[in-house]
Amino acid sequence: MKLIFGHIWAVWWWRLAHGNATANDLRTNICSLPSDQSVALALKGTGAEETRRLHVGRGIPRDLPLEVVSKGSVPHARLSHAVIRRWNGYVPVGSICAAGDHLVCSPEFCLVLVACDIRRICQERLERWQYVLVLVELGCELCGTYSKSNDRRGFKNRNVQLVGTWQMRDFVCGIAHERGASLAYEALRWVIDGLNSPMETVVYLMLCLPRLWGGLALPRPRANLSLPVPMELWRKAKRRNVVPDLYWQEYGLAVEFFGEDFHMGTEHEDMERQETEQDMGLKVVTFWKEDVLDLRRFRAKADSIAHYLGMRLPEASDQFLAAQAKLQQMLVRHQRWI
């Protein structure tokens, strides 16, 4: 019997699934989960420790136990080298994907499973919006073109999105009465497609989350949308299209991120792209990592964005500044829960 990877183990499996394959390419018609007994027997037969060691060698954290999903309503069961996570809810067709010799929960199923277990995963008592924020970050990663990693840079880029936000929402709506679905659906309100790095996600969330959470409640942009360069600029630009990191189409406003903390492009390439966008008549605001880490510098950049959007940010009260600092600390923390 094939094991079905779930929860954080499945999230890391998707992080390591680089290349051109999307979740749709790997979906199966399986719509039921095996029983606890059959999973336990399969773990003994396949060698849970060997399976775990193989995947740890590919980049999964060493301290993470092998997590597999079974059907059941009682709490999780822990074996010597694996944990059986139980799900007693509805399993729509397409929720299980092929994973070599085994199976893995789809990205949208992973989000709901993590939402079910978010308090244990975070290992500390948080406010509800903070639990939602952890899920928002995970959703932006799964619907983006990057995945977190354990190397110096902290992330790697993918060639394609694993799944779209509309697929995420359709899945959660289809299991709306199941455990974890309401928290996952709340998180998906703030997830957008196409973000290309963790720092892009940080800036987007700090700009657009509600003020109650410490965000600036600006309109949501499009991420990494390809724009055609006018023919008369082809010779100078040496390119046929530009891809702003964030783009508000109705306002002709682009936000560009400079430095390897944001994406793989070099500073010279970033400068050339910015120059082309300005030649196209776009208004451009640039961010460096230091602009994110220093809230005063971030506010100055945000004021420029709000001005171009025809808005004016309200004066920052002490209460808001405290909430903003708390949000920034959560988003740029070094220790990630997932």
N, C-alpha and C positions, 0 to 999 in steps of 0.2 A: 504493500500500500504506500502511496506517495504522501509525504508529510505536507501540510499547508502552513507555510511560514506566516506569522501574524505579528501585530503590534510593532514594537520598536525594531525587532529583528527584520521585519518586512520593510520598514522604512529604510533601514540601512541596505537591504538588498536592492531596493530601487535606486538608492544613491550610487551604488556600485555598478548599476546596469547602464553603462555608457554606450554610446553609439547612436544609431538611427532608429532603434526600435522604440515604439510608443507602447503604452498599456494596451491599446486596441489591437496591436499586432500579436499580443500574447494572451488575450482573453480566451477562456474555455467556456463550455456549456455547463460546467458543474454548478449546481445550485443547492447543494446540501453539504453538510460537514460530517466527518466521521465521528463515531462515538469515542468516549474516553478510553474504553478498553482497547479498541482497535488502534488508537493513537499510541497508547502505552506499549502495545505489542510491537508496533512498527518502529518505535524509538529503540527498543531493545534489538530488533532484527537488523535495522540499518546502522546501528551504532551511533547514538546521539553525539558522543564525544568526537568521533571521526568527522561527522557532518559539520559540527561546530568548528573544529580545527581547520577544516578546509575553507570555510567562509571567513574565519578570522584571518587566515593567510591572505585573503583577497582585500582586506581592509576594514572588516567589521570590528568594533572595539573588543578588546580581549575580555573585559569585565562584563560583557553583555551575555546573558544566558540565551541559549537557543529557545525561541518562543514559537510554539505551534498552536494552531487553533483546533478546537473540537466542539462538538455539540453538547451543551449541558447548561444547567442553571446554578450549580453550586460554585463556590469560590475556586480560584485557580489551584492546580496541583503542581508541585515541584518534584522533579526527579533528580537524579544525580547531576546530569549535565543539561537539563532542559526544563522548561516550564510549559505546562499545558494551560493555555488561556481559553476559557470557555465562552461561547456565544450561543445563546438560545433563541436568537431572533431570526427574522426572515433573511434569506440570502438570495438576492436577485441574480439572474443569469448574467454572467460577465464579471461577477465579483471576485472570481478566482482566476489567476493567470498562471501560465506555464513558467516554471523556473528551473529549467534543466531536468535533473532527475526528480525534482519535487515540484511543489506548487507554491504560490505566494498570493496573499490577499492583494487586490487591486489598490492603487493609490487612494481612491475615494473610500474604500472599505477600511484601509489603514487609518485614515483620518477619523472615522467614526470609532474604531476600536481604541485609538489613542484617547479620544474624547471620553470614552467610558472609563478609562483608567487614569485620567489626567492628574488626579490628586496624588495617587501613588507615584506616578512618574516624576512629578515636580518635587516630591519629598519634603514639602514644606507647605504651611498653610498660607494661601493667597486669597485675594479678593476674586470674585467671579470674573471681572473683566481681565484680570491677569491670566487666568486659565484660558480665557478666550484668546488673548493675545498670543499665547504659546501656540495655539492651534492656527491662528492667522499666519504666523511665521512659517509653520509647517505647510499650510495650504499654498502660500506664495512660492515656496520652494518646489512643491510637487507640480504646480501649474506654471513654473518658470523654466528657465534653461540653465539652471545651475544646481549643484548638489553639494552639500557640506561634506568635508573630508577631514582627515586627521593630519594632513600635511601642513607645512609652514603657512601656506596661503589661506588655508581654512575652507576652501571650496574649489570645485572643478566645474567647468562648463560642459553642458550637453549640446548635441546638435539639434535636438528637437524637444518640444514639451512632452512630458509623459502623458498628461491628461489636461483637458480644458476645464475652466471654471464652470461652464454650463453642464458638463458631465458630472462634476462634483455635486452641483445643486440638484440635478435630476436624480442622482443616486440617493442623496439625503432625503429628498422629498418622497422618494419611493419607500423609504423605511422610517417615515416621520414619527411613528409611534414607538420605535425601538429606543432602547437605552443609548444615550450619547448623541442621538440625532439632533436634539434641540441645541445642544452646545456647539456641535459641528456646524449647524445651519447658521447660528449667530456669527461664528467665525467667518463663514463664507461671504458674509455681507462685505467684508473688507479685503477679500482676496481678489487680485487681478492677474491676468495672463501676462506672460512674457518677461518677467523680471529676470535679470541676468547675473545677479550676485547678492549675497546677504546684505551688503552695504546699500545697494539700490533699494532693497526691501526696507531697510531701516529709514532711509530718507523719505520714501513714499509714505510709510506709516506715520512718521513724525509730522509730515505735512497734512495728511488726510484723515487721520483718526479723529474722533470727536474730542472736543475740548475737555470734557469730563475725564477723559483718560490721559490728557496731557498733549493731545494732538492739536493741530491748527484748523481742522475742519475745512480744508480747501477742497475744491472739486477734484474728482478722481481723474488722473491722466491715463493715457495709453502708454504702455511700456514697450520700448524697442519696436516701434512701428516704422516700417520702411517707407520713405518718402522719395518720389522720383525727382531727380535733379533736372531743371529746365535745360533744353538742348544747348542754349547759348552759353551755359556754364560748364559744359562737359570738358572742354579743353583745359580750363583753369582748374576745375575741381578734380579732374582725372578719375571720376567715378560717375556712375549712372544713378545712384541713389544714396541717401544718407539715412541713418537709423538713430534718431535721438533716444537717449536713455529714458526720458519721460517726455510726453508731448501732449499739450492741450490743443487739440486741432482747431476748435472754434476761435481760439485766441491767438493762434500762430506762435505759441510759446513752447520753447524746448528747454529742458534741463539736461545738462551734460555733467557727467562725473569723470574726474581726472584721477589717474593713479591706479596701480594694480590691485588696490583694495576693492575697487569697484568692478573692473573687468580686465580682460586679457590685453586690450589695446595699449599701445605705447602712448606716452605723453604727446609725441609729435603727431601721431595719428589723430589723437583727440583734438589737438589744435587745428589740424587741417579740416576735420569734420565741422568744428565750430565755425571756422571761417566760411565754409561752404554754406552752412545754414544761415549765417548772417547775410551772405550774398543773395540767398533765396528770399530775403525779407523777413526771416523769422527772428523773434526776440529770444535771446539765449541767456540763461543763468547757469553759471558753472559752480560745481561743488568739489572741494577736496575733502579728504578724510578729516582734516582739522576743523573744517566748517561743521562737521557733524558732532565732533567731540566737545566743541566749545559752544555752549548754548547762546552766547551773545552773538557770535559770528553766524550761527544758524538762524537766529532771529533776523539779522540783517539780510541774509539771503531770502528768507521767507517773506520779508516785507517787499522785496523786489518782485517776487513771484506774485504776491497778492496784488501789487500795483498793476502789473501787466494783465491780471485777471479781472481788473476793475473792482477790486475789493480793498478793504482796509482792515487790517487785523486790529482787534480791540486791545486796549491797554492790558498788559500782563499783571494780574493781581498776584499777591503772595501765594494764594491758594493754587492758582494756575501754575506758577513757576515751580512749586513743589511737585505738582502732578507731572509737569513736563520733565523735571529732573528724574522722577521715578520711572517714567516711561523710557527715557534715554538710557537709564541704568539697566533696565530690563532688556532693551534691544541690543545694546553693545556689550553686554556682559561677556566675559571670557568663557565661563562655564555654561555650556548649553545643556538643557534638560533632555532634548531629543536629538 
